[in-house]
Amino acid sequence: MYFINIIYLNKKLKLMKIVVLKFGGTSVGSTDRIKKVANIITSFVKKKYKVIVTSSAMSGVTNDLVKKSKKISNEFRSEEYDVLVSAGEQMSCSLIAGRLNHLGYESRSWMGWQVPIFTEGKYSSSRIQKIYKKNILNYLKSGGIPIVAGFQGINSSNRITTIGRGGTDASAIMLSRFFKAEKCIIYTDVDGVYTSDPNTISNAKKIKVISYEEMLEMASLGAKVMQPHSIQDARLNRIDVDVRSSFKKSLGTLITKRKNIVDGKIIRGVSFTKNDAKVTLIGVKDKPGIAAAIFEPLYKNSINVDMVVQNISPNGKETDLTFTIKSENLSKTEKLLKKNKKISFRKIVVDNKVSKVSIVGVGMITTPGVTYRMFNALAKKNINIIIISTSEIKISVIVSRKNLNKAVSVLHKEFNLEK
Protein backbone atom coordinates (compact mmCIF):
# COMPACT_ATOMS: atom_id res chain seq x y z
CA MET A 1 0.00 0.00 0.00
CA TYR A 2 2.92 2.34 0.83
CA PHE A 3 4.47 1.91 -2.63
CA ILE A 4 1.11 2.48 -4.33
CA ASN A 5 0.80 5.80 -2.48
CA ILE A 6 4.32 6.80 -3.51
CA ILE A 7 3.57 6.10 -7.18
CA TYR A 8 0.32 8.04 -6.92
CA LEU A 9 2.08 11.04 -5.36
CA ASN A 10 4.83 11.00 -7.97
CA LYS A 11 2.20 11.03 -10.73
CA LYS A 12 0.66 14.07 -9.07
CA LEU A 13 4.05 15.79 -9.06
CA LYS A 14 4.58 15.16 -12.76
CA LEU A 15 1.27 16.84 -13.56
CA MET A 16 2.20 19.99 -11.64
CA LYS A 17 4.52 22.82 -12.68
CA ILE A 18 5.93 23.65 -9.24
CA VAL A 19 8.13 26.57 -8.23
CA VAL A 20 9.64 27.06 -4.76
CA LEU A 21 10.11 30.68 -3.70
CA LYS A 22 12.21 31.54 -0.65
CA PHE A 23 12.13 34.99 0.95
CA GLY A 24 14.86 36.16 3.31
CA GLY A 25 14.50 38.27 6.43
CA THR A 26 15.04 41.61 4.71
CA SER A 27 12.50 40.70 2.02
CA VAL A 28 9.82 40.30 4.71
CA GLY A 29 11.28 42.95 7.02
CA SER A 30 8.13 45.08 7.19
CA THR A 31 4.43 44.86 6.33
CA ASP A 32 5.06 46.97 3.21
CA ARG A 33 7.72 44.52 2.08
CA ILE A 34 5.43 41.58 2.77
CA LYS A 35 2.86 43.18 0.49
CA LYS A 36 5.49 43.30 -2.28
CA VAL A 37 6.39 39.66 -1.59
CA ALA A 38 2.72 38.71 -2.02
CA ASN A 39 2.74 40.41 -5.43
CA ILE A 40 5.80 38.40 -6.47
CA ILE A 41 4.06 35.18 -5.41
CA THR A 42 0.87 35.97 -7.31
CA SER A 43 2.89 36.78 -10.46
CA PHE A 44 3.96 33.12 -10.56
CA VAL A 45 0.41 31.93 -9.92
CA LYS A 46 -0.69 33.97 -12.94
CA LYS A 47 1.93 32.11 -14.99
CA LYS A 48 0.16 28.85 -14.05
CA TYR A 49 2.76 27.69 -11.55
CA LYS A 50 1.88 25.80 -8.39
CA VAL A 51 3.77 27.86 -5.82
CA ILE A 52 5.36 26.65 -2.58
CA VAL A 53 6.69 29.53 -0.48
CA THR A 54 9.16 29.31 2.37
CA SER A 55 10.07 32.31 4.49
CA SER A 56 12.62 33.43 7.03
CA ALA A 57 11.70 35.47 10.09
CA MET A 58 11.36 39.23 9.66
CA SER A 59 14.81 40.83 9.87
CA GLY A 60 15.93 41.34 13.47
CA VAL A 61 13.30 39.08 15.03
CA THR A 62 15.54 36.02 15.50
CA ASN A 63 18.34 38.12 17.01
CA ASP A 64 15.83 39.64 19.44
CA LEU A 65 14.63 36.18 20.48
CA VAL A 66 18.24 35.05 21.03
CA LYS A 67 18.84 38.08 23.27
CA LYS A 68 15.74 37.25 25.29
CA SER A 69 16.96 33.67 25.85
CA LYS A 70 20.27 35.00 27.19
CA LYS A 71 18.49 37.32 29.60
CA ILE A 72 16.43 34.40 30.89
CA SER A 73 19.33 31.99 31.39
CA ASN A 74 23.01 31.48 30.59
CA GLU A 75 22.20 27.79 30.13
CA PHE A 76 19.01 27.97 28.08
CA ARG A 77 18.22 24.38 27.04
CA SER A 78 18.93 23.67 23.38
CA GLU A 79 15.55 22.07 22.72
CA GLU A 80 13.75 25.11 24.15
CA TYR A 81 16.09 27.44 22.25
CA ASP A 82 14.93 25.86 18.97
CA VAL A 83 11.28 26.28 19.95
CA LEU A 84 11.94 29.93 20.72
CA VAL A 85 13.95 30.98 17.66
CA SER A 86 11.64 29.12 15.25
CA ALA A 87 8.78 31.40 16.31
CA GLY A 88 9.94 34.19 13.99
CA GLU A 89 9.16 32.16 10.88
CA GLN A 90 5.68 31.42 12.22
CA MET A 91 4.96 35.15 12.33
CA SER A 92 6.22 35.97 8.82
CA CYS A 93 4.45 32.98 7.23
CA SER A 94 1.14 33.96 8.81
CA LEU A 95 1.51 37.54 7.56
CA ILE A 96 2.30 36.40 4.00
CA ALA A 97 -0.68 34.03 3.97
CA GLY A 98 -2.86 36.77 5.42
CA ARG A 99 -1.89 39.17 2.63
CA LEU A 100 -2.57 36.56 -0.05
CA ASN A 101 -5.99 35.90 1.50
CA HIS A 102 -6.64 39.65 1.36
CA LEU A 103 -5.80 39.62 -2.37
CA GLY A 104 -8.34 36.85 -2.96
CA TYR A 105 -6.00 33.82 -3.02
CA GLU A 106 -6.39 30.66 -0.95
CA SER A 107 -3.32 30.40 1.27
CA ARG A 108 -2.30 29.16 4.70
CA SER A 109 0.84 28.87 6.77
CA TRP A 110 2.48 25.52 7.59
CA MET A 111 4.93 25.04 10.42
CA GLY A 112 7.58 22.37 10.06
CA TRP A 113 5.70 20.00 12.37
CA GLN A 114 2.48 20.45 10.38
CA VAL A 115 3.92 19.37 7.03
CA PRO A 116 5.77 17.50 8.62
CA ILE A 117 9.45 18.10 7.82
CA PHE A 118 11.60 15.46 9.50
CA THR A 119 15.13 16.27 10.65
CA GLU A 120 18.11 14.51 12.17
CA GLY A 121 21.06 15.82 14.15
CA LYS A 122 21.69 18.19 17.02
CA TYR A 123 19.37 21.00 17.98
CA SER A 124 20.21 24.27 16.18
CA SER A 125 22.15 22.39 13.49
CA SER A 126 19.80 19.64 12.31
CA ARG A 127 19.48 18.56 8.68
CA ILE A 128 16.31 17.82 6.74
CA GLN A 129 16.01 14.09 5.97
CA LYS A 130 12.47 13.75 4.67
CA ILE A 131 9.44 15.87 3.84
CA TYR A 132 5.95 14.35 3.98
CA LYS A 133 4.35 15.41 0.70
CA LYS A 134 0.73 14.30 0.73
CA ASN A 135 -0.87 17.21 2.61
CA ILE A 136 0.98 19.89 0.67
CA LEU A 137 0.26 18.18 -2.66
CA ASN A 138 -3.45 17.98 -1.91
CA TYR A 139 -3.45 21.64 -0.95
CA LEU A 140 -1.65 22.61 -4.16
CA LYS A 141 -4.09 20.54 -6.20
CA SER A 142 -7.01 22.40 -4.60
CA GLY A 143 -5.48 25.72 -5.72
CA GLY A 144 -3.91 26.71 -2.39
CA ILE A 145 -0.59 28.45 -1.86
CA PRO A 146 1.27 26.85 1.08
CA ILE A 147 3.56 29.15 3.04
CA VAL A 148 6.04 26.83 4.75
CA ALA A 149 8.15 28.04 7.66
CA GLY A 150 11.82 27.78 6.79
CA PHE A 151 14.68 26.95 9.14
CA GLN A 152 12.74 24.28 11.07
CA GLY A 153 11.39 20.75 11.32
CA ILE A 154 10.76 18.05 13.91
CA ASN A 155 12.94 15.19 15.11
CA SER A 156 12.21 11.60 16.13
CA SER A 157 11.28 12.82 19.63
CA ASN A 158 8.57 15.02 18.10
CA ARG A 159 10.47 18.15 19.21
CA ILE A 160 10.90 21.27 17.07
CA THR A 161 14.39 21.57 15.60
CA THR A 162 16.17 24.29 13.65
CA ILE A 163 18.73 23.84 10.91
CA GLY A 164 21.19 26.67 11.56
CA ARG A 165 21.26 30.36 10.74
CA GLY A 166 20.53 30.89 7.07
CA GLY A 167 18.71 27.56 7.16
CA THR A 168 15.70 28.74 5.16
CA ASP A 169 17.84 28.43 2.03
CA ALA A 170 18.29 24.76 2.89
CA SER A 171 14.53 24.46 3.48
CA ALA A 172 13.88 25.83 -0.03
CA ILE A 173 16.38 23.49 -1.63
CA MET A 174 14.98 20.41 0.11
CA LEU A 175 11.39 21.42 -0.71
CA SER A 176 12.51 21.69 -4.34
CA ARG A 177 14.04 18.24 -4.17
CA PHE A 178 11.08 16.44 -2.61
CA PHE A 179 8.45 18.21 -4.69
CA LYS A 180 10.51 18.02 -7.92
CA ALA A 181 10.19 21.77 -8.48
CA GLU A 182 11.00 23.23 -11.90
CA LYS A 183 12.50 26.30 -10.24
CA CYS A 184 14.01 27.19 -6.88
CA ILE A 185 14.30 30.96 -6.48
CA ILE A 186 16.00 32.57 -3.50
CA TYR A 187 14.81 36.15 -2.98
CA THR A 188 17.14 38.28 -0.90
CA ASP A 189 18.32 41.89 -0.50
CA VAL A 190 20.95 41.59 -3.25
CA ASP A 191 20.25 41.03 -6.94
CA GLY A 192 22.67 38.17 -7.40
CA VAL A 193 26.23 37.00 -6.85
CA TYR A 194 28.98 39.46 -7.78
CA THR A 195 32.60 38.99 -8.88
CA SER A 196 33.53 40.62 -5.56
CA ASP A 197 31.91 42.74 -2.88
CA PRO A 198 30.44 45.79 -4.69
CA ASN A 199 31.02 47.83 -1.53
CA THR A 200 34.76 47.23 -1.92
CA ILE A 201 35.08 46.97 -5.71
CA SER A 202 32.92 49.60 -7.39
CA ASN A 203 33.13 47.92 -10.81
CA ALA A 204 32.28 44.41 -9.57
CA LYS A 205 29.95 42.68 -12.01
CA LYS A 206 26.96 40.46 -11.39
CA ILE A 207 27.67 36.85 -12.33
CA LYS A 208 24.96 35.43 -14.57
CA VAL A 209 25.83 31.75 -14.06
CA ILE A 210 28.09 30.11 -11.47
CA SER A 211 28.82 26.47 -10.66
CA TYR A 212 27.93 24.85 -7.34
CA GLU A 213 31.63 24.35 -6.63
CA GLU A 214 32.55 27.98 -7.30
CA MET A 215 29.64 29.28 -5.24
CA LEU A 216 30.50 26.92 -2.39
CA GLU A 217 34.08 28.19 -2.33
CA MET A 218 33.03 31.85 -2.55
CA ALA A 219 30.47 31.41 0.24
CA SER A 220 32.97 29.70 2.52
CA LEU A 221 35.53 32.42 1.73
CA GLY A 222 33.37 35.38 2.66
CA ALA A 223 30.58 35.87 0.10
CA LYS A 224 27.40 36.17 2.20
CA VAL A 225 24.69 35.51 -0.40
CA MET A 226 24.05 31.93 0.80
CA GLN A 227 25.25 29.64 3.55
CA PRO A 228 27.81 27.02 2.41
CA HIS A 229 25.80 24.05 3.70
CA SER A 230 22.77 25.18 1.66
CA ILE A 231 24.86 25.31 -1.50
CA GLN A 232 26.20 21.86 -0.70
CA ASP A 233 22.62 20.58 -0.36
CA ALA A 234 21.81 22.05 -3.78
CA ARG A 235 24.92 20.44 -5.29
CA LEU A 236 24.26 17.01 -3.83
CA ASN A 237 20.63 17.07 -4.97
CA ARG A 238 21.36 18.78 -8.32
CA ILE A 239 18.91 21.62 -7.64
CA ASP A 240 19.47 24.71 -9.79
CA VAL A 241 19.15 27.81 -7.60
CA ASP A 242 18.26 31.26 -8.90
CA VAL A 243 19.33 34.09 -6.57
CA ARG A 244 17.35 37.32 -7.09
CA SER A 245 16.47 40.55 -5.33
CA SER A 246 12.96 40.99 -3.97
CA PHE A 247 13.40 44.74 -4.52
CA LYS A 248 14.34 44.71 -8.23
CA LYS A 249 12.87 43.00 -11.28
CA SER A 250 16.25 42.24 -12.90
CA LEU A 251 17.50 38.69 -13.42
CA GLY A 252 19.83 37.33 -10.76
CA THR A 253 22.48 34.61 -10.67
CA LEU A 254 21.88 30.96 -11.54
CA ILE A 255 23.80 28.40 -9.46
CA THR A 256 24.05 25.20 -11.49
CA LYS A 257 26.21 22.32 -12.74
CA ARG A 258 29.61 22.99 -14.32
CA LYS A 259 28.55 21.55 -17.65
CA ASN A 260 25.80 24.20 -17.95
CA ILE A 261 28.43 26.99 -17.97
CA VAL A 262 29.93 27.81 -21.38
CA ASP A 263 31.40 31.32 -20.97
CA GLY A 264 35.01 30.12 -20.62
CA LYS A 265 35.85 32.31 -17.62
CA ILE A 266 39.08 31.26 -15.90
CA ILE A 267 38.32 33.04 -12.62
CA ARG A 268 34.74 33.62 -11.46
CA GLY A 269 35.36 35.92 -8.54
CA VAL A 270 37.57 37.34 -5.79
CA SER A 271 36.43 36.67 -2.21
CA PHE A 272 37.92 37.91 1.03
CA THR A 273 37.54 37.86 4.79
CA LYS A 274 38.58 40.66 7.11
CA ASN A 275 38.44 39.15 10.59
CA ASP A 276 41.37 36.74 10.47
CA ALA A 277 44.26 36.19 12.88
CA LYS A 278 47.54 34.32 12.47
CA VAL A 279 49.09 32.16 15.19
CA THR A 280 52.66 30.81 14.99
CA LEU A 281 54.17 28.29 17.39
CA ILE A 282 57.97 28.53 17.18
CA GLY A 283 60.25 25.66 18.14
CA VAL A 284 57.65 22.95 18.55
CA LYS A 285 59.21 19.63 19.54
CA ASP A 286 58.45 17.53 16.48
CA LYS A 287 57.13 14.03 16.99
CA PRO A 288 54.26 11.87 15.67
CA GLY A 289 50.87 13.21 16.73
CA ILE A 290 52.06 16.68 17.66
CA ALA A 291 49.75 18.45 15.19
CA ALA A 292 46.76 16.54 16.53
CA ALA A 293 47.77 17.46 20.08
CA ILE A 294 47.94 21.15 19.12
CA PHE A 295 44.55 21.27 17.44
CA GLU A 296 42.56 18.91 19.71
CA PRO A 297 41.63 21.52 22.36
CA LEU A 298 40.71 24.00 19.62
CA TYR A 299 38.38 21.44 18.07
CA LYS A 300 36.81 20.68 21.45
CA ASN A 301 36.16 24.41 21.95
CA SER A 302 34.57 24.81 18.49
CA ILE A 303 37.40 27.00 17.18
CA ASN A 304 37.70 26.55 13.43
CA VAL A 305 41.26 26.38 12.06
CA ASP A 306 41.61 27.51 8.47
CA MET A 307 45.01 27.63 6.77
CA VAL A 308 47.96 25.65 8.20
CA VAL A 309 51.67 25.85 7.28
CA GLN A 310 54.49 23.81 8.86
CA ASN A 311 58.24 24.37 8.51
CA ILE A 312 60.66 21.67 9.69
CA SER A 313 64.06 22.74 11.10
CA PRO A 314 67.23 21.46 9.36
CA ASN A 315 67.92 19.00 12.19
CA GLY A 316 64.41 17.60 11.94
CA LYS A 317 63.81 17.91 15.68
CA GLU A 318 61.76 21.10 15.75
CA THR A 319 59.04 22.68 13.65
CA ASP A 320 57.41 26.08 13.35
CA LEU A 321 53.66 25.72 12.86
CA THR A 322 51.47 28.59 11.63
CA PHE A 323 47.67 28.58 11.31
CA THR A 324 44.82 31.04 10.95
CA ILE A 325 41.59 31.45 12.91
CA LYS A 326 38.91 34.12 13.26
CA SER A 327 40.04 37.18 15.24
CA GLU A 328 37.34 36.77 17.86
CA ASN A 329 38.84 33.39 18.84
CA LEU A 330 42.43 34.64 19.24
CA SER A 331 42.46 35.28 22.98
CA LYS A 332 40.83 31.93 23.76
CA THR A 333 43.20 30.13 21.38
CA GLU A 334 46.28 31.63 23.07
CA LYS A 335 45.05 30.49 26.47
CA LEU A 336 44.33 26.97 25.26
CA LEU A 337 47.77 26.65 23.64
CA LYS A 338 49.62 27.94 26.71
CA LYS A 339 47.91 25.53 29.09
CA ASN A 340 48.19 22.53 26.73
CA LYS A 341 50.49 20.10 28.57
CA LYS A 342 50.74 17.76 25.57
CA ILE A 343 52.88 20.17 23.53
CA SER A 344 56.16 22.02 23.99
CA PHE A 345 57.30 25.14 22.10
CA ARG A 346 59.71 28.05 22.59
CA LYS A 347 57.47 30.96 21.68
CA ILE A 348 54.01 31.88 20.43
CA VAL A 349 53.60 34.79 18.00
CA VAL A 350 50.19 36.19 17.03
CA ASP A 351 48.97 38.74 14.50
CA ASN A 352 45.33 39.85 14.50
CA LYS A 353 45.74 42.26 11.58
CA VAL A 354 45.71 39.90 8.63
CA SER A 355 43.10 39.08 5.98
CA LYS A 356 42.46 36.31 3.48
CA VAL A 357 42.05 36.99 -0.24
CA SER A 358 41.00 34.23 -2.62
CA ILE A 359 40.46 33.79 -6.33
CA VAL A 360 37.89 31.16 -7.34
CA GLY A 361 37.19 29.57 -10.71
CA VAL A 362 36.79 26.14 -12.29
CA GLY A 363 38.74 27.47 -15.28
CA MET A 364 42.02 27.30 -13.40
CA ILE A 365 41.89 23.50 -13.54
CA THR A 366 42.82 23.53 -17.24
CA THR A 367 44.58 26.89 -17.48
CA PRO A 368 48.34 27.10 -16.71
CA GLY A 369 49.85 30.22 -15.20
CA VAL A 370 47.01 31.27 -12.88
CA THR A 371 49.17 30.99 -9.76
CA TYR A 372 51.97 33.00 -11.37
CA ARG A 373 49.56 35.73 -12.51
CA MET A 374 48.09 36.04 -9.04
CA PHE A 375 51.41 36.21 -7.21
CA ASN A 376 53.00 38.50 -9.82
CA ALA A 377 50.07 40.94 -9.67
CA LEU A 378 50.37 41.17 -5.89
CA ALA A 379 54.17 41.55 -6.07
CA LYS A 380 53.88 44.49 -8.47
CA LYS A 381 51.87 46.32 -5.81
CA ASN A 382 54.38 45.39 -3.08
CA ILE A 383 51.85 43.19 -1.31
CA ASN A 384 53.60 40.52 0.71
CA ILE A 385 52.08 37.04 0.85
CA ILE A 386 52.20 35.58 4.35
CA ILE A 387 50.48 32.17 3.83
CA ILE A 388 49.33 30.33 0.70
CA SER A 389 46.61 27.67 0.41
CA THR A 390 45.29 26.04 -2.75
CA SER A 391 42.60 23.67 -3.94
CA GLU A 392 41.49 22.50 -7.37
CA ILE A 393 39.48 25.68 -8.05
CA LYS A 394 40.79 28.14 -5.44
CA ILE A 395 43.97 29.94 -4.43
CA SER A 396 43.95 31.77 -1.09
CA VAL A 397 46.60 34.00 0.43
CA ILE A 398 46.95 35.73 3.77
CA VAL A 399 48.07 39.36 3.54
CA SER A 400 48.36 42.27 5.94
CA ARG A 401 44.93 43.77 6.55
CA LYS A 402 46.16 47.21 5.48
CA ASN A 403 46.73 45.74 1.99
CA LEU A 404 43.36 43.98 1.74
CA ASN A 405 41.45 46.41 -0.48
CA LYS A 406 44.48 46.92 -2.72
CA ALA A 407 44.93 43.15 -3.10
CA VAL A 408 41.28 42.56 -3.97
CA SER A 409 41.33 45.40 -6.50
CA VAL A 410 44.49 44.30 -8.27
CA LEU A 411 43.32 40.68 -8.57
CA HIS A 412 39.89 41.74 -9.81
CA LYS A 413 41.63 43.74 -12.53
CA GLU A 414 44.27 41.09 -13.32
CA PHE A 415 41.62 38.51 -14.23
CA ASN A 416 39.40 40.98 -16.13
CA LEU A 417 36.42 40.47 -13.85
CA GLU A 418 35.08 43.97 -14.47
CA LYS A 419 34.30 43.03 -18.10
Order of alpha helices (4+ residues) and beta strands (2+ residues): alpha-beta-alpha-beta-alpha-alpha-alpha-beta-beta-beta-alpha-beta-beta-beta-alpha-beta-beta-alpha-alpha-beta-beta-beta-alpha-beta-beta-alpha-beta-alpha-beta-beta-alpha
